[in-house]
Amino acid sequence: MRKCQLYREGKIRLLYKLTGMEFLNEEYEDVHARCDRYKGYHVFPNKSAVENRFLKGCPLSCFCLDGRCNEVHVAFKIDEHEQRGDEREITYLSFRY
C-alpha cells in the first residue's frame, strides 16, 4: 500500500468529482422526460398594451407562422368599441427583424 500523500489527494479528488457528477445526474436525470411546459402564447387585452410594452422594452409573448422565424406575431383582442365580428376573434401585430 502506498503511503504517499499525493496518492491520497488524487483519490480524494476523484471521489469528490464522482460524487458531484452523481448528484448532477440524479437532479437532471429526467429533464427530457418533462413535457409539462406551456407551448401557447398570451393574448393581450388590446393593441395599445402591446405597443406600450414594445416601446418600454418589456417582453412580449409571440409566435411564428409557417416556420418563418424572422417574423413574429403578437396576439391581442379587439377593443369593444372596435368590435366587428365574433367576440372570440383575435388579431395580431407582426414584427420583422
BATI-972721 format. One record per residue: z, y, x of N, C-alpha, C, CB in turn; residue in three letters. Coordinates in Angstrom, 3 decimals, padded with zeros to 6 digits. Glycine has a CB too. Layout:
<rs>
+----------+----------+----------+----------+----------+----------+----------+----------+----------+----------+----------+----------+---------+
!      n_w !      n_v !      n_u !     ca_w !     ca_v !     ca_u !      c_w !      c_v !      c_u !     cb_w !     cb_v !     cb_u ! residuo !
+----------+----------+----------+----------+----------+----------+----------+----------+----------+----------+----------+----------+---------+
!        Z !        Y !        X !        Z !        Y !        X !        Z !        Y !        X !        Z !        Y !        X !     ALA !
...
+----------+----------+----------+----------+----------+----------+----------+----------+----------+----------+----------+----------+---------+
</rs>
This chain:
<rs>
+----------+----------+----------+----------+----------+----------+----------+----------+----------+----------+----------+----------+---------+
!      n_w !      n_v !      n_u !     ca_w !     ca_v !     ca_u !      c_w !      c_v !      c_u !     cb_w !     cb_v !     cb_u ! residuo !
+----------+----------+----------+----------+----------+----------+----------+----------+----------+----------+----------+----------+---------+
!  000.000 ! -001.178 !  000.843 !  000.000 !  000.000 !  000.000 !  000.000 !  001.241 !  000.888 !  001.219 ! -000.002 ! -000.959 !     MET !
! -000.760 !  002.227 !  000.471 ! -000.854 !  003.456 !  001.260 !  000.360 !  004.346 !  001.033 ! -002.134 !  004.219 !  000.912 !     ARG !
!  000.797 !  005.012 !  002.081 !  001.943 !  005.900 !  001.981 !  001.545 !  007.361 !  002.171 !  002.994 !  005.510 !  003.003 !     LYS !
!  000.252 !  007.630 !  002.237 ! -000.250 !  008.982 !  002.469 ! -000.157 !  009.815 !  001.181 ! -001.712 !  008.935 !  002.980 !     CYS !
!  000.322 !  011.039 !  001.294 !  000.482 !  011.941 !  000.140 ! -000.872 !  012.323 ! -000.464 !  001.244 !  013.212 !  000.558 !     GLN !
! -001.901 !  012.474 !  000.353 ! -003.223 !  012.848 ! -000.156 ! -003.774 !  011.785 ! -001.103 ! -004.199 !  013.069 !  001.006 !     LEU !
! -003.512 !  010.540 ! -000.831 ! -003.957 !  009.451 ! -001.698 ! -003.328 !  009.587 ! -003.081 ! -003.604 !  008.083 ! -001.078 !     TYR !
! -002.006 !  009.832 ! -003.115 ! -001.308 !  010.000 ! -004.395 ! -001.803 !  011.225 ! -005.149 !  000.196 !  010.109 ! -004.168 !     ARG !
! -002.053 !  012.338 ! -004.437 ! -002.559 !  013.552 ! -005.084 ! -003.904 !  013.307 ! -005.749 ! -002.683 !  014.685 ! -004.068 !     GLU !
! -004.766 !  012.568 ! -005.065 ! -006.074 !  012.242 ! -005.634 ! -005.954 !  011.413 ! -006.900 ! -006.918 !  011.500 ! -004.618 !     GLY !
! -005.054 !  010.430 ! -006.877 ! -004.845 !  009.585 ! -008.056 ! -004.258 !  010.381 ! -009.223 ! -003.923 !  008.414 ! -007.709 !     LYS !
! -003.314 !  011.273 ! -008.937 ! -002.708 !  012.091 ! -009.995 ! -003.748 !  013.032 ! -010.596 ! -001.506 !  012.899 ! -009.444 !     ILE !
! -004.612 !  013.620 ! -009.756 ! -005.678 !  014.491 ! -010.272 ! -006.626 !  013.701 ! -011.169 ! -006.463 !  015.140 ! -009.107 !     ARG !
! -006.967 !  012.499 ! -010.759 ! -007.843 !  011.654 ! -011.557 ! -007.206 !  011.332 ! -012.908 ! -008.170 !  010.361 ! -010.801 !     LEU !
! -005.929 !  010.969 ! -012.905 ! -005.228 !  010.699 ! -014.166 ! -005.188 !  011.936 ! -015.060 ! -003.800 !  010.213 ! -013.886 !     LEU !
! -004.973 !  013.098 ! -014.466 ! -004.930 !  014.360 ! -015.205 ! -006.284 !  014.632 ! -015.869 ! -004.546 !  015.530 ! -014.263 !     TYR !
! -007.379 !  014.449 ! -015.115 ! -008.715 !  014.664 ! -015.668 ! -009.015 !  013.675 ! -016.781 ! -009.770 !  014.551 ! -014.573 !     LYS !
! -008.702 !  012.406 ! -016.571 ! -008.980 !  011.387 ! -017.581 ! -008.172 !  011.629 ! -018.849 ! -008.680 !  009.996 ! -017.029 !     LEU !
! -006.923 !  012.051 ! -018.707 ! -006.102 !  012.358 ! -019.879 ! -006.685 !  013.534 ! -020.651 ! -004.656 !  012.664 ! -019.460 !     THR !
! -007.140 !  014.553 ! -019.932 ! -007.759 !  015.700 ! -020.589 ! -009.034 !  015.316 ! -021.310 ! -008.049 !  016.786 ! -019.581 !     GLY !
! -009.869 !  014.503 ! -020.692 ! -011.107 !  014.060 ! -021.326 ! -010.816 !  013.195 ! -022.553 ! -011.970 !  013.283 ! -020.325 !     MET !
! -009.804 !  012.388 ! -022.469 ! -009.410 !  011.546 ! -023.602 ! -008.938 !  012.410 ! -024.777 ! -008.294 !  010.560 ! -023.179 !     GLU !
! -008.169 !  013.445 ! -024.472 ! -007.706 !  014.373 ! -025.508 ! -008.895 !  015.059 ! -026.188 ! -006.754 !  015.430 ! -024.901 !     PHE !
! -009.846 !  015.576 ! -025.401 ! -011.020 !  016.231 ! -025.965 ! -011.847 !  015.274 ! -026.808 ! -011.875 !  016.814 ! -024.859 !     LEU !
! -011.969 !  014.051 ! -026.360 ! -012.721 !  013.055 ! -027.115 ! -012.080 !  012.790 ! -028.472 ! -012.823 !  011.757 ! -026.323 !     ASN !
! -010.755 !  012.700 ! -028.503 ! -010.059 !  012.472 ! -029.774 ! -010.228 !  013.656 ! -030.723 ! -008.570 !  012.212 ! -029.525 !     GLU !
! -010.201 !  014.865 ! -030.193 ! -010.306 !  016.062 ! -031.024 ! -011.718 !  016.284 ! -031.568 ! -009.875 !  017.272 ! -030.231 !     GLU !
! -012.729 !  016.021 ! -030.770 ! -014.105 !  016.329 ! -031.146 ! -014.949 !  015.090 ! -031.404 ! -014.748 !  017.150 ! -030.075 !     TYR !
! -014.303 !  013.986 ! -031.632 ! -014.983 !  012.715 ! -031.806 ! -015.913 !  012.707 ! -033.012 ! -013.973 !  011.613 ! -031.939 !     GLU !
! -015.480 !  013.270 ! -034.118 ! -016.255 !  013.206 ! -035.355 ! -016.886 !  014.550 ! -035.726 ! -015.371 !  012.731 ! -036.488 !     ASP !
! -017.256 !  015.352 ! -034.741 ! -017.865 !  016.649 ! -035.010 ! -019.170 !  016.478 ! -035.767 ! -018.104 !  017.415 ! -033.706 !     VAL !
! -019.973 !  015.518 ! -035.378 ! -021.266 !  015.312 ! -036.030 ! -021.115 !  014.667 ! -037.403 ! -022.162 !  014.451 ! -035.153 !     HIS !
! -019.985 !  014.064 ! -037.671 ! -019.770 !  013.423 ! -038.964 ! -019.391 !  014.430 ! -040.040 ! -018.691 !  012.363 ! -038.849 !     ALA !
! -018.964 !  015.630 ! -039.660 ! -018.562 !  016.636 ! -040.636 ! -019.788 !  017.288 ! -041.252 ! -017.661 !  017.697 ! -039.985 !     ARG !
! -019.952 !  017.120 ! -042.541 ! -021.106 !  017.699 ! -043.237 ! -020.647 !  018.579 ! -044.393 ! -022.043 !  016.588 ! -043.754 !     CYS !
! -019.463 !  019.148 ! -044.302 ! -018.927 !  019.925 ! -045.401 ! -019.214 !  021.413 ! -045.256 ! -017.449 !  019.700 ! -045.511 !     ASP !
! -020.133 !  021.791 ! -044.389 ! -020.467 !  023.198 ! -044.217 ! -021.259 !  023.697 ! -045.402 ! -021.251 !  023.419 ! -042.927 !     ARG !
! -021.017 !  024.944 ! -045.755 ! -021.767 !  025.581 ! -046.820 ! -023.122 !  025.990 ! -046.274 ! -021.004 !  026.799 ! -047.396 !     TYR !
! -024.194 !  025.584 ! -046.920 ! -025.530 !  025.864 ! -046.403 ! -026.306 !  026.782 ! -047.339 ! -026.298 !  024.565 ! -046.192 !     LYS !
! -025.624 !  027.584 ! -048.116 ! -026.294 !  028.507 ! -049.016 ! -026.292 !  029.912 ! -048.460 ! -025.638 !  028.487 ! -050.378 !     GLY !
! -026.381 !  030.875 ! -049.331 ! -026.355 !  032.268 ! -048.928 ! -025.630 !  033.066 ! -049.998 ! -027.788 !  032.815 ! -048.698 !     TYR !
! -025.099 !  034.217 ! -049.608 ! -024.348 !  035.083 ! -050.507 ! -025.315 !  035.987 ! -051.259 ! -023.305 !  035.923 ! -049.727 !     HIS !
! -025.033 !  036.226 ! -052.534 ! -025.831 !  037.159 ! -053.331 ! -024.998 !  038.424 ! -053.501 ! -026.239 !  036.540 ! -054.732 !     VAL !
! -025.466 !  039.530 ! -052.946 ! -024.746 !  040.795 ! -053.005 ! -024.872 !  041.415 ! -054.399 ! -025.276 !  041.767 ! -051.933 !     PHE !
! -023.912 !  042.260 ! -054.800 ! -023.909 !  042.800 ! -056.166 ! -025.069 !  043.750 ! -056.470 ! -022.620 !  043.517 ! -056.412 !     PRO !
! -025.559 !  044.489 ! -055.465 ! -026.674 !  045.410 ! -055.714 ! -027.360 !  045.764 ! -054.399 ! -026.179 !  046.695 ! -056.427 !     ASN !
! -028.479 !  046.453 ! -054.516 ! -029.281 !  046.806 ! -053.345 ! -028.551 !  047.782 ! -052.429 ! -030.608 !  047.405 ! -053.781 !     LYS !
! -027.815 !  048.711 ! -053.006 ! -027.122 !  049.704 ! -052.177 ! -026.037 !  049.056 ! -051.314 ! -026.505 !  050.794 ! -053.060 !     SER !
! -025.407 !  047.986 ! -051.790 ! -024.411 !  047.276 ! -050.987 ! -025.062 !  046.670 ! -049.744 ! -023.723 !  046.174 ! -051.825 !     ALA !
! -026.254 !  046.126 ! -049.910 ! -026.981 !  045.547 ! -048.777 ! -027.363 !  046.648 ! -047.792 ! -028.246 !  044.787 ! -049.262 !     VAL !
! -027.906 !  047.735 ! -048.303 ! -028.323 !  048.839 ! -047.431 ! -027.144 !  049.443 ! -046.681 ! -029.021 !  049.921 ! -048.247 !     GLU !
! -026.018 !  049.625 ! -047.365 ! -024.820 !  050.189 ! -046.709 ! -024.319 !  049.279 ! -045.592 ! -023.695 !  050.413 ! -047.741 !     ASN !
! -024.278 !  047.965 ! -045.839 ! -023.829 !  047.029 ! -044.806 ! -024.790 !  047.027 ! -043.629 ! -023.695 !  045.612 ! -045.381 !     ARG !
! -026.087 !  047.121 ! -043.910 ! -027.078 !  047.144 ! -042.833 ! -026.926 !  048.395 ! -041.980 ! -028.497 !  047.068 ! -043.407 !     PHE !
! -026.747 !  049.539 ! -042.619 ! -026.617 !  050.793 ! -041.882 ! -025.325 !  050.860 ! -041.069 ! -026.676 !  051.963 ! -042.843 !     LEU !
! -024.259 !  050.222 ! -041.560 ! -022.986 !  050.196 ! -040.834 ! -022.978 !  049.151 ! -039.723 ! -021.842 !  049.926 ! -041.797 !     LYS !
! -023.949 !  048.245 ! -039.737 ! -023.989 !  047.184 ! -038.731 ! -023.116 !  046.001 ! -039.081 ! -023.573 !  047.725 ! -037.403 !     GLY !
! -022.750 !  045.880 ! -040.350 ! -021.928 !  044.753 ! -040.793 ! -022.809 !  043.510 ! -040.971 ! -021.190 !  045.097 ! -042.123 !     CYS !
! -022.226 !  042.318 ! -040.900 ! -023.021 !  041.100 ! -041.052 ! -023.562 !  040.948 ! -042.465 ! -022.190 !  039.885 ! -040.688 !     PRO !
! -024.732 !  040.349 ! -042.563 ! -025.376 !  040.075 ! -043.839 ! -025.694 !  038.588 ! -043.925 ! -026.661 !  040.927 ! -044.011 !     LEU !
! -025.534 !  038.022 ! -045.100 ! -025.901 !  036.636 ! -045.333 ! -027.384 !  036.616 ! -045.678 ! -025.032 !  035.987 ! -046.473 !     SER !
! -028.177 !  035.883 ! -044.904 ! -029.619 !  035.909 ! -045.117 ! -030.201 !  034.503 ! -045.072 ! -030.298 !  036.795 ! -044.072 !     CYS !
! -031.474 !  034.394 ! -045.434 ! -032.170 !  033.123 ! -045.416 ! -033.616 !  033.348 ! -045.006 ! -032.091 !  032.430 ! -046.789 !     PHE !
! -034.269 !  032.275 ! -044.560 ! -035.675 !  032.320 ! -044.157 ! -036.503 !  031.538 ! -045.165 ! -035.868 !  031.747 ! -042.720 !     CYS !
! -037.759 !  031.905 ! -045.302 ! -038.683 !  031.192 ! -046.173 ! -039.824 !  030.616 ! -045.345 ! -039.227 !  032.123 ! -047.280 !     LEU !
! -040.245 !  029.431 ! -045.703 ! -041.401 !  028.774 ! -045.088 ! -041.290 !  028.651 ! -043.573 ! -042.654 !  029.529 ! -045.431 !     ASP !
! -040.088 !  028.563 ! -043.042 ! -039.890 !  028.365 ! -041.616 ! -040.216 !  029.567 ! -040.750 ! -040.699 !  027.232 ! -041.174 !     GLY !
! -040.457 !  030.720 ! -041.344 ! -040.734 !  031.932 ! -040.562 ! -039.408 !  032.573 ! -040.189 ! -041.637 !  032.938 ! -041.359 !     ARG !
! -038.987 !  032.382 ! -038.956 ! -037.672 !  032.849 ! -038.519 ! -037.670 !  034.285 ! -038.027 ! -037.158 !  031.960 ! -037.437 !     CYS !
! -038.833 !  034.924 ! -037.931 ! -038.849 !  036.332 ! -037.527 ! -038.760 !  037.255 ! -038.741 ! -040.119 !  036.642 ! -036.722 !     ASN !
! -038.610 !  036.665 ! -039.908 ! -038.446 !  037.439 ! -041.140 ! -037.291 !  036.817 ! -041.932 ! -039.781 !  037.461 ! -041.992 !     GLU !
! -036.269 !  037.627 ! -042.243 ! -035.126 !  037.134 ! -043.012 ! -035.016 !  037.919 ! -044.309 ! -033.811 !  037.244 ! -042.193 !     VAL !
! -034.368 !  037.309 ! -045.295 ! -034.250 !  037.904 ! -046.616 ! -032.788 !  037.926 ! -047.033 ! -035.102 !  037.132 ! -047.647 !     HIS !
! -032.375 !  039.020 ! -047.677 ! -031.007 !  039.174 ! -048.147 ! -031.051 !  039.328 ! -049.669 ! -030.301 !  040.403 ! -047.465 !     VAL !
! -030.376 !  038.434 ! -050.386 ! -030.428 !  038.410 ! -051.844 ! -029.411 !  039.369 ! -052.453 ! -030.184 !  036.996 ! -052.358 !     ALA !
! -029.808 !  039.973 ! -053.584 ! -028.896 !  040.824 ! -054.342 ! -029.265 !  040.739 ! -055.818 ! -028.947 !  042.301 ! -053.837 !     PHE !
! -028.298 !  041.066 ! -056.687 ! -028.530 !  041.066 ! -058.131 ! -029.137 !  042.394 ! -058.536 ! -027.215 !  040.805 ! -058.913 !     LYS !
! -029.909 !  042.355 ! -059.600 ! -030.493 !  043.589 ! -060.129 ! -029.399 !  044.363 ! -060.850 ! -031.697 !  043.288 ! -061.089 !     ILE !
! -029.333 !  045.675 ! -060.621 ! -028.342 !  046.514 ! -061.300 ! -028.539 !  046.433 ! -062.807 ! -028.441 !  047.984 ! -060.821 !     ASP !
! -027.450 !  046.622 ! -063.559 ! -027.516 !  046.518 ! -065.014 ! -028.464 !  047.544 ! -065.622 ! -026.133 !  046.684 ! -065.610 !     GLU !
! -028.474 !  048.767 ! -065.072 ! -029.348 !  049.786 ! -065.638 ! -030.811 !  049.574 ! -065.249 ! -028.893 !  051.160 ! -065.193 !     HIS !
! -031.085 !  048.727 ! -064.273 ! -032.444 !  048.406 ! -063.863 ! -032.898 !  047.054 ! -064.386 ! -032.549 !  048.433 ! -062.362 !     GLU !
! -032.038 !  046.376 ! -065.134 ! -032.306 !  045.003 ! -065.519 ! -033.577 !  044.917 ! -066.355 ! -031.121 !  044.424 ! -066.290 !     GLN !
! -034.497 !  044.098 ! -065.896 ! -035.780 !  043.949 ! -066.560 ! -035.992 !  042.558 ! -067.107 ! -036.884 !  044.289 ! -065.620 !     ARG !
! -035.262 !  041.589 ! -066.645 ! -035.526 !  040.213 ! -067.038 ! -034.250 !  039.438 ! -067.276 ! -036.353 !  039.522 ! -065.990 !     GLY !
! -034.266 !  038.217 ! -066.868 ! -033.148 !  037.299 ! -067.038 ! -031.960 !  037.766 ! -066.201 ! -033.556 !  035.861 ! -066.647 !     ASP !
! -030.745 !  037.651 ! -066.738 ! -029.548 !  038.092 ! -066.013 ! -029.252 !  037.221 ! -064.801 ! -028.348 !  038.093 ! -066.940 !     GLU !
! -029.833 !  036.027 ! -064.736 ! -029.635 !  035.148 ! -063.587 ! -030.648 !  035.417 ! -062.486 ! -029.720 !  033.698 ! -064.018 !     ARG !
! -031.536 !  036.341 ! -062.713 ! -032.578 !  036.654 ! -061.735 ! -032.004 !  037.439 ! -060.558 ! -033.713 !  037.450 ! -062.398 !     GLU !
! -032.451 !  037.097 ! -059.374 ! -032.033 !  037.832 ! -058.179 ! -033.278 !  038.369 ! -057.473 ! -031.193 !  036.919 ! -057.217 !     ILE !
! -033.066 !  039.363 ! -056.651 ! -034.121 !  039.958 ! -055.854 ! -033.672 !  039.900 ! -054.408 ! -034.436 !  041.424 ! -056.304 !     THR !
! -034.576 !  040.138 ! -053.470 ! -034.148 !  040.139 ! -052.079 ! -034.884 !  041.205 ! -051.283 ! -034.371 !  038.769 ! -051.453 !     TYR !
! -034.182 !  041.694 ! -050.276 ! -034.763 !  042.622 ! -049.299 ! -035.206 !  041.793 ! -048.096 ! -033.731 !  043.751 ! -048.875 !     LEU !
! -036.334 !  042.156 ! -047.535 ! -036.840 !  041.442 ! -046.370 ! -036.700 !  042.300 ! -045.129 ! -038.301 !  041.032 ! -046.574 !     SER !
! -036.305 !  041.669 ! -044.042 ! -036.168 !  042.338 ! -042.746 ! -037.008 !  041.567 ! -041.740 ! -034.662 !  042.420 ! -042.288 !     PHE !
! -037.827 !  042.267 ! -040.985 ! -038.622 !  041.639 ! -039.920 ! -038.101 !  042.137 ! -038.577 ! -040.155 !  041.959 ! -040.082 !     ARG !
! -038.119 !  041.253 ! -037.628 ! -037.690 !  041.635 ! -036.277 ! -038.546 !  040.961 ! -035.245 ! -036.223 !  041.285 ! -036.044 !     TYR !
+----------+----------+----------+----------+----------+----------+----------+----------+----------+----------+----------+----------+---------+
</rs>
